[in-house]
């Protein structure tokens, strides 16, 4: 036994040092592991209690530490704000969680790598309140504004523009110096000034931000200023208090009824009881043929009704009713004013001055924009009418089918695009093809119909009107009644924008350029070619031209075909922005005739002047009465009728046959 005990002691002696060594190294290894944690993992370990039970009073330093921790910070903060963070009960570790059936899918908060699953009983969801989430949102803005991806930085700026807060200002300012993209940097600087106007720390800072914009026309700038000068009306027992925009005088600046309603809203006066309500109360308190001690027979007298009601009110049966004199006294004893929503007078003064400056600039720019619209409309009318000016001026033919030649050109462009998918190439093909087709149609119409009806304007009008109806039905039979698309090339998409007020679409600019091209083409043909010389000769004196060897019949045919061909090209251009239907030409035939007649029959410069006059007139009337375009057209026609009474030959009268006719 003694030997056994000695052996046991030796064994224990040998075992204890090893055990002691192993025990002694446990703590240091744990401390080493703790010390090896860096970045987000270290922050989560250090602030585990604050993260698990967040409070707005204590969460600020925690979020700041997380935001500056490096990899995974933005991912964790986003999940934290979305209530997608959980803490494992067994060891207190944090994970990004996502529900999957009765379990949670876990992701590593630092790397985002999958970390397995866990039952819901082992995970405690962390649900920060709205105040904490607001703090997290401000921290996330900093990440998004400095994200390496320019797209995400722009998305962050868009989000701030849409719903900016005071907490966004400091992160935005911090991101500006390191912004590598000049365009995004300019957007950030502009947005920083807008947020400073709303959330700046002092009046001087906000006023400086307002003045830095000058007469800027941006909608965002005006939208930022408008709330600063918004006013509310309020009644006061004494002198008005606050940032007063304008004192109000009852009976002059505001009706007395409105002033009394303000007193009632502020609980400074009882509600008025109307005459009908008083009569209902009297009827409800009739006792033995009397009310308020007075017989019912006397209730036809307003003064007796007032006396009876006063008796009931004194007895507490009905509410007290103020007389008009008492109500006037209450109104007079109080003061009223419009108060700015912005409490700082310096800020509202600067905002008012800025809005005044901007208003003057906006008015000037609106005039420019209206002028561009009028110029655009005039170029469309000129392009549609130039062919009619040739046929009507040279031949004196009232061609009511001119609008259908415009439609024919538009449908030509549509058919070309069915076979040529390249929109740029298809337009280049459609323009000369539309001219050729409508030129041929015009020549055929002149040879088959018009040539037999010269000098018979009424019969010509009726015949061409019948052709117009027939062509419309033919278009319906071929293309149907649905609008057909004539797509513009990609380089014509969008608009040229000078600022937030002035803009014009590229298609309208292209039509304006095309109108100038055809003006130059017309002048070249008429003044530099033999055909033009013969056309001018037939226009001025067809008999003399015939005696000089010119065939007026041939010239009329070519002139009619040339005018019809230009109408076809106009149809391609107009079809790029207008709907292409069988009735498309009817929308322009009346304006085309008005353009030619007002400008002067047979004069290309008269047609140009007439298009300009009608375009400006129509846009001006629409600006004065924007809600009723039909009324605008009616007023325009009335103006043209009056104009023709004083100048029947148009703005530029043509000499020769047209003048004599």
C-alpha positions in Angstrom: 0.0 0.0 0.0 2.8 2.3 0.9 4.5 1.6 -2.4 1.2 2.3 -4.2 0.9 5.7 -2.6 4.5 6.6 -3.4 3.9 5.6 -7.1 0.6 7.6 -7.1 2.4 10.6 -5.7 5.1 10.4 -8.4 2.5 10.2 -11.1 0.6 13.2 -9.7 3.8 15.2 -9.5 4.6 14.4 -13.1 1.0 15.3 -14.2 0.5 18.6 -12.3 3.2 20.7 -13.9 1.7 19.9 -17.4 -1.7 20.6 -16.2 -0.5 23.8 -14.6 1.2 24.8 -17.8 -2.0 24.1 -19.9 -4.2 26.0 -17.4 -1.8 28.9 -17.4 -1.9 29.3 -21.1 -5.6 29.3 -21.5 -6.2 32.9 -20.5 -3.3 34.3 -22.5 -4.5 32.5 -25.7 -8.0 34.0 -25.2 -6.6 37.4 -24.8 -4.4 37.0 -27.8 -7.5 36.0 -29.9 -9.3 39.0 -28.6 -6.4 41.2 -29.5 -6.2 39.8 -33.0 -9.7 41.0 -33.8 -9.5 44.1 -36.1 -11.8 46.3 -38.1 -15.5 45.7 -37.9 -15.2 42.5 -35.9 -13.3 44.4 -33.2 -15.9 47.1 -33.1 -18.8 44.6 -32.8 -17.0 42.8 -29.9 -16.3 46.1 -28.1 -19.8 47.6 -28.5 -21.8 44.3 -28.4 -24.1 45.5 -25.5 -24.8 48.9 -27.2 -25.5 47.2 -30.6 -27.8 44.6 -29.0 -29.8 47.2 -27.1 -29.5 50.4 -29.2 -30.6 53.8 -27.9 -30.4 57.1 -29.7 -28.5 58.6 -26.8 -25.7 56.1 -26.8 -25.6 54.8 -30.4 -23.8 57.8 -32.0 -20.3 56.8 -31.1 -21.0 53.2 -31.9 -22.2 54.0 -35.4 -19.3 56.4 -35.9 -16.9 53.5 -34.9 -18.7 51.1 -37.3 -18.6 53.6 -40.1 -14.8 54.0 -39.8 -14.1 50.3 -39.3 -13.4 49.4 -42.9 -14.6 46.3 -44.8 -18.2 45.3 -44.3 -19.2 48.6 -42.5 -21.7 49.7 -45.1 -23.1 46.2 -45.4 -23.6 45.9 -41.7 -25.1 49.3 -41.3 -27.6 48.7 -44.1 -28.7 45.4 -42.5 -28.8 47.1 -39.1 -31.1 49.8 -40.4 -33.3 47.2 -42.2 -33.6 45.2 -38.9 -31.6 42.4 -40.6 -29.0 41.9 -37.8 -29.2 39.2 -35.2 -27.2 38.0 -32.2 -26.6 34.4 -31.5 -27.6 33.5 -27.9 -24.9 30.9 -27.4 -21.8 33.0 -27.9 -23.1 36.6 -28.5 -21.8 36.7 -32.1 -23.5 39.1 -34.6 -24.7 38.0 -38.0 -26.6 39.4 -40.9 -29.8 37.3 -40.9 -32.5 36.4 -43.4 -35.6 34.4 -42.6 -35.8 31.0 -44.2 -38.7 28.9 -43.0 -38.4 28.3 -39.3 -34.7 29.1 -39.3 -32.4 32.0 -40.1 -29.7 32.1 -42.8 -26.6 33.6 -41.4 -24.0 35.8 -43.2 -20.7 37.0 -41.8 -21.0 40.7 -41.1 -17.5 41.5 -42.3 -17.2 39.5 -45.5 -20.8 38.7 -46.2 -19.9 35.0 -46.7 -22.6 32.4 -45.7 -22.2 31.3 -42.1 -24.8 28.5 -42.1 -28.2 28.5 -40.5 -29.6 28.7 -37.0 -33.0 28.1 -35.4 -35.0 31.2 -34.4 -34.7 30.2 -30.8 -30.9 30.7 -30.9 -31.0 34.1 -32.6 -32.1 37.4 -31.1 -33.3 39.9 -33.7 -32.1 43.4 -33.1 -34.7 46.0 -33.9 -33.5 49.6 -33.7 -36.1 52.3 -33.3 -36.7 55.1 -35.8 -34.3 57.5 -34.1 -31.5 54.9 -34.3 -32.3 54.2 -37.9 -32.1 57.9 -38.7 -28.6 57.9 -37.2 -27.7 54.9 -39.3 -29.1 56.5 -42.4 -26.9 59.5 -42.0 -23.9 57.3 -41.7 -24.9 55.3 -44.8 -25.1 58.5 -46.8 -21.4 59.1 -46.2 -20.6 55.6 -47.7 -22.8 56.1 -50.7 -21.5 59.6 -51.4 -17.9 58.2 -51.4 -18.6 54.9 -53.1 -16.1 54.0 -55.9 -19.0 53.4 -58.3 -20.1 56.7 -59.9 -23.6 55.3 -60.4 -24.1 54.7 -56.7 -22.8 58.2 -55.9 -25.4 59.7 -58.3 -28.1 57.6 -56.8 -27.2 58.9 -53.4 -27.4 62.5 -54.7 -30.8 61.8 -56.2 -32.0 60.3 -53.0 -30.9 63.4 -51.1 -32.4 65.8 -53.6 -35.7 63.9 -53.3 -35.8 63.8 -49.5 -32.9 65.7 -48.0 -32.4 66.0 -44.2 -30.2 68.1 -41.9 -28.1 65.0 -41.2 -27.1 64.7 -44.8 -25.3 68.1 -44.9 -22.1 67.2 -43.0 -21.5 63.9 -44.9 -22.1 65.7 -48.2 -19.6 68.4 -47.4 -17.1 65.8 -46.3 -17.4 64.0 -49.6 -16.8 67.0 -51.9 -13.0 67.5 -51.6 -12.2 63.9 -52.6 -14.8 63.6 -55.4 -12.8 62.7 -58.6 -15.6 63.2 -61.2 -16.0 67.0 -62.0 -19.6 66.6 -63.0 -20.6 64.8 -59.9 -18.5 67.2 -57.8 -20.5 70.1 -59.3 -23.8 68.4 -58.5 -22.5 67.8 -54.9 -21.5 71.5 -54.5 -24.9 72.6 -55.8 -26.8 70.2 -53.5 -24.6 71.3 -50.6 -25.7 74.9 -51.1 -29.4 73.9 -51.4 -29.1 72.0 -48.1 -27.3 74.9 -46.5 -30.3 77.1 -47.4 -32.6 74.7 -45.6 -30.5 73.4 -42.8 -27.7 75.9 -42.3 -26.6 76.6 -38.7 -27.0 80.4 -38.8 -28.7 83.1 -40.9 -25.4 84.4 -42.4 -24.5 81.0 -43.8 -28.0 80.5 -45.3 -28.2 84.0 -46.8 -24.7 83.5 -48.4 -25.9 80.2 -49.9 -29.0 82.0 -51.3 -27.0 84.8 -52.8 -24.5 82.4 -54.4 -27.2 81.3 -56.8 -27.7 84.8 -58.3 -30.5 84.6 -60.9 -30.2 80.8 -61.3 -33.4 79.4 -63.0 -33.1 75.9 -61.6 -36.4 74.4 -60.4 -34.5 72.9 -57.4 -33.4 76.4 -56.3 -36.9 77.8 -56.6 -38.4 74.8 -54.8 -36.0 75.4 -52.0 -36.8 79.1 -51.7 -40.6 78.8 -51.9 -41.1 77.2 -48.5 -39.0 80.0 -46.9 -41.5 82.6 -48.1 -44.7 80.6 -47.5 -47.0 82.4 -45.1 -49.9 81.5 -42.7 -52.5 83.9 -41.4 -52.9 84.3 -37.7 -54.9 86.4 -35.2 -53.2 88.0 -32.2 -54.6 89.5 -29.0 -51.9 92.2 -29.1 -49.1 93.1 -31.5 -48.2 90.3 -34.0 -45.3 88.1 -33.0 -42.9 86.3 -35.2 -41.5 87.0 -38.7 -44.4 89.1 -40.0 -44.8 89.2 -43.8 -47.8 91.6 -43.8 -50.2 93.1 -41.3 -53.8 92.5 -42.3 -56.7 94.9 -41.8 -60.2 93.4 -41.5 -62.6 94.7 -44.1 -59.7 95.8 -46.4 -57.0 93.2 -46.6 -59.2 90.3 -45.5 -63.0 90.0 -45.2 -64.4 90.4 -41.6 -65.9 86.9 -41.8 -62.4 85.5 -42.4 -61.0 87.5 -39.5 -63.6 86.2 -37.2 -63.0 82.6 -38.4 -59.3 83.1 -37.5 -60.4 84.2 -34.0 -62.5 81.1 -33.6 -59.7 78.9 -34.8 -57.4 80.5 -32.2 -60.1 80.0 -29.5 -60.2 83.8 -29.0 -63.9 84.0 -29.8 -67.0 81.7 -29.7 -68.4 80.3 -32.9 -71.1 82.5 -34.5 -74.6 81.0 -34.5 -76.3 81.5 -37.8 -79.8 82.8 -38.3 -81.1 79.4 -39.4 -79.5 77.7 -36.4 -81.1 80.2 -34.2 -84.5 79.5 -35.7 -84.0 75.8 -35.2 -83.2 76.4 -31.6 -86.3 78.6 -31.1 -88.5 75.9 -32.8 -87.0 73.3 -30.5 -87.9 75.3 -27.3 -91.6 76.2 -28.0 -93.6 75.8 -24.8 -97.4 76.4 -24.7 -97.3 78.6 -27.8 -94.5 80.7 -26.5 -90.7 80.7 -26.9 -88.5 82.6 -24.5 -91.6 84.1 -23.0 -92.8 85.6 -26.3 -95.8 84.4 -28.3 -95.1 82.6 -31.6 -97.0 85.2 -33.5 -94.3 87.7 -32.8 -91.5 85.5 -34.2 -91.9 87.0 -37.6 -90.1 90.1 -36.3 -86.2 89.6 -36.3 -85.8 91.7 -33.3 -88.3 89.6 -31.3 -86.4 86.5 -32.4 -83.2 87.9 -31.1 -84.9 88.8 -27.8 -86.4 85.3 -27.4 -83.1 83.7 -28.1 -81.3 86.0 -25.7 -83.8 84.9 -23.0 -83.2 81.2 -23.7 -79.4 81.9 -23.6 -79.6 83.7 -20.3 -81.4 80.7 -18.9 -78.7 78.4 -20.2 -81.1 76.6 -22.6 -79.2 77.5 -25.7 -75.6 78.7 -26.3 -74.9 82.4 -26.2 -75.1 84.2 -29.6 -73.1 87.2 -30.4 -74.8 90.1 -32.1 -73.1 91.7 -35.1 -72.0 94.6 -33.0 -70.4 92.3 -30.5 -68.7 90.3 -33.3 -67.4 93.5 -34.8 -66.0 94.6 -31.5 -64.1 91.3 -31.1 -62.7 91.6 -34.6 -61.6 95.2 -33.9 -60.0 94.3 -30.6 -57.5 91.9 -32.2 -54.8 92.1 -34.8 -54.0 89.9 -37.8 -51.0 89.2 -39.9 -49.4 86.9 -42.5 -46.5 85.2 -40.9 -43.6 83.6 -42.7 -43.0 79.9 -42.0 -39.3 80.7 -41.8 -38.6 82.4 -38.4 -35.5 84.3 -39.5 -36.2 87.7 -41.2 -32.8 87.9 -42.8 -33.4 84.6 -44.5 -36.9 85.5 -45.8 -35.6 88.9 -47.0 -32.9 87.2 -49.0 -35.3 84.6 -50.3 -37.8 87.2 -51.4 -35.1 89.2 -53.2 -33.8 86.0 -54.9 -37.3 85.0 -56.1 -37.8 88.5 -57.5 -34.5 88.3 -59.4 -35.4 84.8 -60.6 -38.9 85.9 -61.5 -37.6 88.6 -63.9 -35.2 86.2 -65.5 -37.9 83.5 -65.8 -40.3 86.0 -67.5 -37.5 86.9 -70.0 -36.7 83.2 -70.6 -40.4 82.4 -71.0 -40.6 85.0 -73.7 -37.6 83.4 -75.4 -39.2 80.0 -75.1 -42.5 81.3 -76.5 -40.5 82.8 -79.4 -38.8 79.5 -80.1 -42.1 77.7 -80.0 -43.6 80.2 -82.4 -40.5 79.9 -84.7 -40.9 76.1 -84.6 -44.6 76.2 -85.5 -43.9 78.8 -88.2 -41.3 76.5 -89.8 -43.8 73.6 -89.8 -46.5 75.8 -91.4 -44.0 77.1 -94.0 -42.8 73.6 -94.9 -46.4 72.5 -95.3 -47.4 75.6 -97.3 -44.5 76.1 -99.6 -45.8 73.6 -102.1 -49.2 75.1 -102.0 -47.6 78.5 -102.5 -46.1 77.2 -105.8 -49.3 75.6 -107.1 -51.6 78.4 -105.9 -49.3 81.2 -106.9 -48.2 80.0 -110.3 -51.4 78.3 -111.4 -54.2 79.9 -109.3 -55.5 76.4 -108.5 -57.2 75.9 -105.1 -55.9 72.4 -104.3 -57.9 70.9 -101.4 -55.9 67.7 -101.8 -52.7 69.3 -100.8 -53.0 67.9 -97.2 -53.3 64.3 -98.7 -49.9 64.8 -100.5 -48.5 65.6 -97.0 -50.1 62.4 -95.7 -48.7 60.4 -98.7 -45.2 61.6 -97.9 -45.6 60.5 -94.2 -46.9 57.1 -95.2 -43.9 56.8 -97.6 -41.6 57.2 -94.7 -43.5 54.6 -92.7 -43.2 52.1 -95.5 -39.5 52.7 -96.0 -38.9 52.0 -92.3 -40.7 48.7 -92.6 -37.9 47.5 -94.9 -34.9 49.7 -93.7 -34.6 49.3 -89.9 -31.8 51.8 -89.7 -33.8 55.0 -88.9 -31.1 57.4 -90.1 -30.8 55.6 -93.4 -34.5 55.1 -93.8 -35.1 58.9 -93.4 -32.4 59.6 -96.0 -34.1 57.2 -98.4 -37.7 58.4 -97.5 -37.1 62.1 -98.3 -36.2 61.8 -102.0 -38.6 58.8 -102.5 -41.5 60.8 -100.9 -40.7 63.7 -103.3 -40.7 61.4 -106.3 -43.9 59.7 -105.4 -45.9 62.8 -104.6 -44.3 64.6 -107.6 -45.7 61.8 -109.8 -49.1 61.9 -108.1 -49.2 65.7 -108.5 -48.4 65.4 -112.2 -51.0 62.7 -112.7 -53.6 64.8 -110.9 -52.8 67.9 -113.0 -52.9 65.9 -116.3 -56.1 64.0 -115.5 -58.1 66.6 -113.6 -56.7 70.1 -113.1 -55.8 70.9 -116.7 -59.4 70.7 -117.7 -60.6 73.1 -115.0 -58.3 76.1 -115.4 -60.0 79.5 -114.9 -62.9 77.7 -113.1 -62.0 78.0 -109.4 -65.2 76.6 -108.0 -65.1 73.5 -110.1 -61.4 73.1 -109.2 -62.1 73.4 -105.5 -64.9 70.8 -105.7 -62.9 68.4 -107.8 -59.8 68.5 -105.5 -62.0 68.2 -102.5 -63.4 65.0 -103.9 -59.9 63.7 -104.7 -59.0 64.6 -101.1 -61.8 62.4 -99.7 -61.0 59.6 -102.1 -57.3 59.6 -101.1 -58.2 59.5 -97.4 -60.4 56.4 -98.0 -57.6 54.8 -100.0 -55.1 55.4 -97.1 -57.6 53.8 -94.7 -58.0 50.8 -97.0 -54.3 50.3 -97.3 -53.0 51.3 -93.8 -56.0 51.1 -91.6 -57.3 53.7 -89.2 -54.7 53.2 -86.5 -51.9 55.7 -86.2 -48.6 54.4 -87.8 -45.2 55.1 -86.3 -42.6 57.1 -88.1 -39.6 56.9 -85.8 -37.0 59.6 -85.8 -33.3 58.7 -85.7 -31.6 58.4 -82.3 -29.7 61.6 -82.8 -33.0 63.5 -83.0 -34.2 62.2 -79.6 -34.4 64.6 -76.7 -34.2 68.4 -76.8 -31.8 71.2 -76.8 -32.1 72.7 -73.3 -30.7 76.1 -72.4 -32.1 76.1 -68.9 -35.1 74.8 -66.9 -37.3 77.2 -68.8 -36.0 77.3 -72.4 -35.9 74.1 -74.5 -36.8 72.9 -77.9 -36.8 69.4 -79.3 -34.2 68.4 -81.8 -36.9 67.2 -84.3 -38.3 70.8 -84.4 -34.8 72.2 -84.9 -34.3 69.7 -87.8 -37.7 70.8 -89.3 -36.6 74.5 -89.0 -33.3 73.6 -90.8 -35.2 71.7 -93.5 -37.5 74.7 -94.0 -34.4 76.9 -94.6 -33.0 74.3 -97.0 -36.1 74.3 -99.0 -36.3 78.0 -99.0 -32.8 78.1 -100.4 -33.7 75.3 -102.9 -36.8 77.2 -104.1 -34.8 80.5 -104.5 -32.1 78.6 -106.5 -34.6 76.9 -108.7 -36.6 80.1 -109.4 -33.6 82.4 -109.9 -30.8 80.3 -111.2 -32.4 77.7 -113.5 -34.3 77.8 -116.8 -37.3 76.2 -115.2 -37.4 79.0 -112.7 -37.2 81.6 -115.4 -40.0 80.1 -117.3 -42.1 79.7 -114.1 -41.7 83.4 -113.3 -42.6 84.3 -116.8 -45.8 82.3 -116.8 -46.6 83.7 -113.3 -46.2 87.3 -114.4 -47.8 87.0 -117.9 -48.7 83.6 -119.4 -49.8 85.1 -122.8 -46.5 86.9 -123.3 -44.6 83.8 -122.0 -46.4 81.7 -124.6 -45.5 84.1 -127.4 -41.8 83.8 -126.4 -41.9 80.0 -127.0 -42.6 78.9 -123.4 -45.2 76.2 -123.1 -47.5 77.3 -120.1 -49.2 74.0 -120.0 -45.9 72.1 -119.4 -44.8 74.7 -116.8 -48.1 74.3 -115.0 -47.6 70.6 -114.9 -44.1 70.8 -113.6 -44.9 73.5 -111.1 -47.9 71.5 -109.8 -45.7 68.4 -109.5 -42.9 70.3 -107.8 -45.3 71.8 -105.2 -46.8 68.4 -104.6 -43.3 66.8 -104.2 -42.3 69.4 -101.6 -45.6 68.6 -99.7 -44.4 64.9 -99.7 -41.1 65.9 -98.1 -43.0 68.0 -95.6 -45.1 64.9 -94.7 -41.9 62.9 -93.8 -40.7 65.8 -91.6 -44.0 66.4 -89.9 -44.6 62.6 -89.4 -41.5 62.4 -87.2 -43.4 64.1 -84.3 -47.1 64.0 -85.4 -49.3 61.0 -85.6 -49.5 59.5 -89.1 -53.1 58.8 -89.9 -55.3 59.1 -93.0 -56.6 62.4 -91.6 -53.1 63.8 -90.9 -53.2 66.3 -93.9 -56.5 67.8 -92.7 -54.7 69.2 -89.7 -52.5 71.3 -91.9 -54.6 72.2 -95.0 -56.4 75.1 -93.4 -53.2 76.6 -91.9 -51.4 76.2 -95.2 -54.1 78.2 -97.1 -54.1 80.8 -94.4 -50.3 81.0 -94.6 -50.3 81.5 -98.4 -53.2 84.0 -98.4 -51.9 86.1 -95.5 -48.4 86.1 -96.8 -49.3 86.9 -100.4 -50.2 84.6 -103.2 -47.3 83.4 -105.3 -44.6 85.0 -103.1 -42.2 82.7 -101.3 -41.1 85.4 -98.9 -44.8 86.3 -98.4 -45.4 82.6 -97.5 -42.5 82.8 -95.1 -43.9 86.0 -93.5 -47.3 84.6 -93.3 -46.0 81.4 -91.6 -44.2 83.6 -89.1 -47.2 85.8 -88.4 -49.6 82.8 -87.9 -47.1 80.9 -85.8 -46.5 83.9 -83.5 -50.2 84.7 -83.4 -51.3 81.1 -82.5 -48.7 80.7 -79.8 -49.4 84.1 -78.4 -53.2 83.3 -78.2 -52.5 79.9 -76.7 -50.3 81.6 -74.0 -53.1 84.0 -73.1 -55.7 81.2 -73.1 -53.7 77.9 -72.6 -56.7 75.8 -71.5 -58.7 76.2 -74.7 -56.8 75.6 -78.0 -60.0 75.6 -80.0 -60.7 79.1 -78.9 -57.1 80.1 -79.9 -57.7 78.8 -83.4 -61.0 80.6 -83.6 -59.4 83.9 -82.5 -56.6 83.4 -85.0 -59.1 82.9 -87.9 -61.0 86.0 -86.8 -57.8 88.0 -86.8 -56.9 86.8 -90.3 -60.3 87.7 -91.6 -59.9 91.2 -90.3 -56.3 91.3 -91.6 -57.4 90.4 -95.1 -60.1 93.1 -95.0 -57.3 95.7 -94.7 -54.7 94.0 -96.8 -56.5 91.6 -99.3 -53.3 90.8 -101.3 -51.3 89.7 -98.2 -48.2 91.0 -96.6 -46.1 90.8 -99.8 -48.4 91.4 -102.8 -47.3 89.7 -106.1 -47.2 91.8 -109.3 -48.4 90.4 -112.6 -51.2 87.8 -113.2 -51.7 87.0 -109.6 -52.1 90.6 -108.8 -54.6 91.2 -111.6 -56.6 88.1 -110.6 
